[in-house]
Amino acid sequence: MSEPWSRPLEVDRLADGGAEVDFALPLAELPGVAAGVAGSVAGRARFTRTQGLPVAELTVRGAATLECQRCMQPMSVPIERLVKVALVASEADVARVPAELEPVLAPGGRISIGELVTEELLLTLPIVALHGEGEPCAASPTETAAGEQAQDMHKPFARLADLLKR
């Protein structure tokens, strides 16, 4: 049996009824989110209409655990988003979306909460996870030593310019 957040919802029916859908979902189970992402998010999707288009106001809170690409240790990335998106059935409808809304494709007028959350996570999570300034990063001391060693390395062509001048 599929999870409730993965089932496609009829956006027109939800928008006409002013529905609110609460959700909690694990990030590891979302299709389209990078492998190795752990954690969970929770929030609410509130559906309305704006200029005849179905709109979802999405509130997402939680944390994702990613692997720092510098030290290869887990790091936590807080997630807190509030966004309003227009749910359009086709790409032709994108031109009707007001400037203050982001268009999201809902083919056939259906989209799942998981798809909405995935769209936001792709915009929120870093492409390359690195500990930020002031955060402890357990980067390998051998990397630092290798960098210092590269500076002291013998460069065989360093004096070539001097030799060619003679």
BELVEN-V605156 format. One record per residue. N is the residue number from 0. RES is the residue in one small letter. PHI is phi in degrees with one decimal (* if undefined). Layout:
n->{N	N}
res->{RES	RES}
phi->{PHI	PHI}
This chain:
n->{0	1	2	3	4	5	6	7	8	9	10	11	12	13	14	15	16	17	18	19	20	21	22	23	24	25	26	27	28	29	30	31	32	33	34	35	36	37	38	39	40	41	42	43	44	45	46	47	48	49	50	51	52	53	54	55	56	57	58	59	60	61	62	63	64	65	66	67	68	69	70	71	72	73	74	75	76	77	78	79	80	81	82	83	84	85	86	87	88	89	90	91	92	93	94	95	96	97	98	99	100	101	102	103	104	105	106	107	108	109	110	111	112	113	114	115	116	117	118	119	120	121	122	123	124	125	126	127	128	129	130	131	132	133	134	135	136	137	138	139	140	141	142	143	144	145	146	147	148	149	150	151	152	153	154	155	156	157	158	159	160	161	162	163	164	165}
res->{m	s	e	p	w	s	r	p	l	e	v	d	r	l	a	d	g	g	a	e	v	d	f	a	l	p	l	a	e	l	p	g	v	a	a	g	v	a	g	s	v	a	g	r	a	r	f	t	r	t	q	g	l	p	v	a	e	l	t	v	r	g	a	a	t	l	e	c	q	r	c	m	q	p	m	s	v	p	i	e	r	l	v	k	v	a	l	v	a	s	e	a	d	v	a	r	v	p	a	e	l	e	p	v	l	a	p	g	g	r	i	s	i	g	e	l	v	t	e	e	l	l	l	t	l	p	i	v	a	l	h	g	e	g	e	p	c	a	a	s	p	t	e	t	a	a	g	e	q	a	q	d	m	h	k	p	f	a	r	l	a	d	l	l	k	r}
phi->{*	-78.5	-70.1	-58.6	-72.4	-96.0	-81.8	-64.7	-113.1	-82.3	-68.1	-64.8	-65.4	-66.1	-66.6	-64.6	-90.2	61.9	-69.6	-124.2	-122.9	-86.4	-146.6	-145.9	-145.5	-79.8	-67.3	-64.1	-93.7	-80.2	-69.9	95.9	-91.1	-54.2	-62.9	89.9	-85.3	-117.7	111.6	-151.3	-132.8	-139.9	170.6	-145.1	-113.7	-112.9	-103.0	-144.9	-125.0	-136.2	49.2	81.6	-100.1	-69.3	-127.1	-116.0	-96.8	-108.6	-112.3	-129.6	-137.0	161.5	-148.8	-111.7	-104.7	-118.6	-101.1	-61.9	-80.0	-92.1	-109.1	63.0	-107.0	-65.0	-140.4	-100.7	-118.1	-69.5	-124.3	-148.5	-132.7	-133.2	-143.5	-113.3	-126.3	-91.1	-96.4	-106.8	-78.7	-147.3	-66.2	-65.5	-79.1	-60.8	-63.4	-82.6	-75.3	-60.5	-60.7	-78.0	-113.6	-93.4	-80.6	-130.1	-75.9	-122.0	-55.7	67.3	73.9	-132.6	-155.6	-97.8	-61.7	-59.3	-68.1	-62.8	-66.6	-59.8	-56.2	-69.6	-65.4	-62.8	-84.3	-94.8	-72.2	-69.1	-68.7	-119.7	-79.4	-139.5	-60.3	-81.5	-60.4	83.4	-93.3	-69.2	-122.0	-86.5	-57.4	-58.2	-63.2	-67.9	-65.8	-66.0	-63.4	-65.0	-65.3	-67.4	-64.4	-64.6	-70.0	-86.4	-66.5	-69.0	-113.5	-64.2	-101.8	-61.9	-97.1	-59.7	-60.2	-63.9	-68.8	-72.2	-72.6	-73.0}
